[in-house]
Amino acid sequence: MTHATPQHTGPTGPETTTAFWRGVRQGLPFVLVIAPFGLLFGVAGNEAGFDLLEVMGFSVLVIAGASQFTAVQLMNDHASTVMVILASLAVNLRMAMYSASLAPHVGPAPAWQRALVAYSMVDQVFALADSDYRLAPKQSLRAKLAYYTGACVPIVPLWYGSTLAGALLGKAIPPAFALDFAVPVTFLAMIAPLLRSIPHLVAAAVSVIMALVLAFLPAGTGLIVAAVLAMAAGAQTELWLARRRAQQ
């Protein structure tokens, strides 16, 4: 009678390796939007008068495109330092929600690994990881971290490189390239697969409507209010559906 050898799931085991390359493959399509997004920020920083070190400092230290654009725009408009910091933090509040969503999956990891996850958490990587963990919640912690790392491979280094290229090339990039398409396209690519339920659809609809209605508010505060209202609408819809199911 023979005994089956248990499958190794350590750092070089099949599960971990498969998860890593799955993350790489699923992250690759975002190259099409990360590259122009980073180029656009490099150009924006260049046109705002920042030197190469300052532009790259933004992308390497902050690594958050939306808040980087917000900060550069406000600094270019001579806003106060406090307003720049508060607006950037407000735009990045979604990262707190991302962290709360991923914490049950990667929370048991060592502190240094959690720090790397937090540092490299960008919208695209979160969207991929959240979807993968929901589809396969019972995969090992090592596999989840391997997937996350794989998703970062085609995205994070490209963000640095494309920012550098944009900062170096500056105005040499023809306006006909219309790099600003990358911002809405990347968010559409991330959000569309997540709209899997009625509460998700309600939250998305409320956010779009209220963002348009409140567009007149200064410093992007309309987006913040719209986001809060959207979350409240989604939560209330979920509670209403739960009560309705309980009554049936």
Summary of the structure (lengths in Angstrom):
residues: 248
radius of gyration: 20.4
end to end distance: 53.6
largest distance: 78.1
contacts: 754
relative contact order: 0.15
helix: 79%
strand: 0%
